Amino acid sequence: MSVLEGLLAVLGLTAITILTRGFFFLLSRELPFPERLKDGLRFAPLAALMAVVVPEIVLVQGELVSTWRDARLWAAAAGLVWFFWRRGILGTIVAGMAVYLPLRVGLGW
């Protein structure tokens, strides 16, 4: 890629980013959204997070985990238990890591 092509790519991506992120600020009035769409958009961040996290927990080199001796499974289970018990994000992370680290570092899972 030449310098000119690289510069054009950066400028084009910048323009697209500004347009898409500033789209709602450029409008003179608020766009009406159906209630079903508003309700569905509430779950978009959770769905995106799950799409990233779940494969990291249940896959090893593109294949499903084939053994229960995987520290990630036990850590995820501990984190879920903590979250449903206390409903705290920080505690969920701490509980998961408190299970993950001894299994991974101590037992070599």
N, C-alpha and C positions, 0 to 999 in steps of 0.2 A: 504494500500500500504506500502510495506516495504521500508526501507531506500535505499536499493540497487535498487529497482524498480524506486523510485523517482529520484535517481541519473542517472540511465539509461535514464529515460524520459527527464530529463534536458539536458543531453549530446546529445541525439538524436535530440531534438528540436533545440539545438544550432547548430549542424551540418547541419540540414536542412535549418535553417535561413541563415547561412554563405554561403551555396551552392546556394540557390535561390537568395540572394541579391548580391552575388559576381559573379554570372554566367557570366555576360557580361564583367567583368574585366578579367576573366580567358581565354576568347577567344582571339586568336591572330589577328583576323580581325573582322570588323563590320558585323553583320548579316543584310542582306537586308530585308527590310520590304516593303510590297506592299503599295502604296500610300493610298489606301482605309483604310488599317489598321492604318496607321499613322494619317489619318484624324479622324478616329473613336476614337483613343486613346486620342485625344485632349479633348474629352467630358467625359472621364472616371471620373475625379475628380468631375465634376459637377453632374454626375449621382450618384456617391457614396454619395455626400452631400445631394442630393434630397432624396435618399433612406432612409437617417437617419432623415432629418428634416420634410418632408411631413407627415409621420405617427404621429409625435409628435404634429403637428398642427391640423390634421383632425380626430384623433382618441382619444377616452376616454375609457379606460379599454377595448380596443380591438374592440370598436364599433364606427361607424361614429358619429361625433358631430351632435346632433339632434336639436340644437337651435342656433340662431344667437347671443345669449348672452354669447359668449365665447370670452374672451379677446385675445386669441391666433389668432383667425381668423382676428380680427380687426387690431392687431399688424402686422400680416403678410401682410395684405392689405396695411397698411401704409408704411411698409418697401418696398414693391413692387413699390408703387407710388413714393417714394423717389428715389429708384434706377433708375427707368426709367426716372425720371426727371433730376437727377443730376449725375448719374452713379458713385456714391461713396459708398464704402463698409461701412466705419465708419458712414456716415450719415444714411445709411440704418439701421444699428443697433440702432443708437440713435433714429431715427424716430419710429422704431418698439417698442423700450422700452418706449418711451415717450407716446405711446398709451397704451401699455400693462400695465404698472404699475398703472396708475390712474384707469383703468377699473378693474384690479385684486385686488389692495389694497383698492382703494377708494370705488368702487361699489360692490366688492366681487364676481365678475364674475369668 
